[in-house]
C-alpha cells in the first residue's frame, strides 16, 4: 500500500512569518500540524484564521477542484488585502 499524498517540509524563521502569503491561508484552512511542542504553529495559524475572518475572505472551490480566496465585498480598483501577523 502506497501513499497517495505528497509531503513537503519547509523551514521558516520566526522573523519571516510577519507577512502572510496565500499559501499560509491554505495552511490555516487545511494544514495538519505534525509536531509542534511549543504550540507556535497552532497559535500562528489561529491568528491567520482570525485575520481571514476580520478582512472578510472567503475560500471557494473551482470547477476543476482547486481552491482560491475572494473577499465578501467587491474591492475598489487598486485595493489590496494585506494580512500581517505580529
C-alpha positions in Angstrom: 0.0 0.0 0.0 1.5 3.4 -1.0 0.9 6.9 0.0 -1.3 9.0 -2.4 -0.3 12.4 -1.0 2.9 14.3 -1.2 4.5 15.8 1.9 6.6 19.0 1.7 8.6 20.2 4.7 9.9 23.7 4.7 11.6 25.6 7.5 10.9 29.3 8.2 12.5 31.6 10.7 10.0 33.3 13.1 11.1 36.7 11.6 9.8 35.5 8.2 6.3 34.9 9.4 5.0 38.5 9.7 3.7 38.8 6.1 1.0 36.2 5.3 1.4 34.6 1.9 -1.5 32.9 0.1 0.0 29.5 1.0 -0.4 30.3 4.7 -4.1 30.9 4.2 -4.4 27.4 2.8 -2.3 26.0 5.6 -4.6 27.7 8.1 -7.6 26.2 6.4 -6.3 22.7 5.7 -2.9 22.2 7.4 -2.3 19.4 9.7 0.4 20.1 12.3 2.5 17.0 12.8 4.9 18.2 15.6 4.6 21.5 17.5 5.7 21.0 21.1 5.6 24.8 21.9 2.2 25.3 20.1 3.8 28.0 18.0 2.3 26.7 14.7 -1.1 26.2 16.2 -1.1 29.8 17.6 0.2 31.3 14.4 -2.4 29.5 12.2 -5.2 30.6 14.7 -4.1 34.2 14.2 -4.3 33.8 10.5 -7.8 32.3 10.8 -8.9 35.4 12.8 -7.4 37.7 10.3 -9.1 35.9 7.4 -12.4 36.5 9.2 -11.5 40.1 10.1 -10.7 41.1 6.5 -13.6 39.2 5.1 -12.0 36.5 2.9 -14.0 33.5 1.7 -12.5 30.3 0.4 -14.0 28.9 -2.8 -13.5 25.8 -4.9 -13.2 25.9 -8.7 -15.0 23.5 -11.0 -11.6 21.9 -11.6 -11.2 21.1 -7.9 -8.7 23.9 -7.0 -9.2 26.4 -4.2 -9.0 30.2 -4.2 -9.8 33.1 -1.9 -12.1 36.1 -2.5 -13.5 38.9 -0.5 -17.0 39.1 0.8 -17.3 42.6 -0.7 -16.2 43.9 -4.0 -12.7 45.5 -4.0 -12.1 49.0 -5.2 -9.8 49.4 -8.2 -6.2 49.1 -6.9 -7.3 48.0 -3.4 -5.2 45.3 -1.9 -5.8 42.9 1.0 -2.8 42.6 3.2 -2.6 40.3 6.2 0.3 40.8 8.6 0.8 39.0 11.9 2.8 40.5 14.7 
